[in-house]
């Protein structure tokens, strides 16, 4: 499978970031995994990498974080301008099943919603749906 250039994990939980990074590295699906612990850090990373080949192809975004939560990140993301913006896939990766959260997300720039924890099967489905790629058996 052709690897994605970069995946950006945005989550304030260090253990979740560690486990997700280990899973992504084990699946060998990206050349680089970037981590931000809140939306503000993620915006800074995007500004640094937005016009390079290492711009994230996939963003896995938590909703509930300090400093800047997932909703605030998505609102700020809408105002960013960079060349590859339209090709970035943003998927919410959260424990929140609150119907208000789900409804609010419908008006924001995100393509999907996954419940934690991230798994091999969820990544397989995500890669197939958004990138037309499959994990090796």
Buried (B, 14 or more C-beta within 10 A) or exposed (E): EEBBBBBBBBBBBEEBBEBBBEBBEEBEBBEBBBBBBBBBBBBEBBEEBBEEEBBBBBBBBBBBBEEBBBBBBBBBBEEEEBEBBEEBBBBBBBEBEEEEBBEBBEEBBBBBBBEBEBEEEBBBEBBEEBBEBEBEE
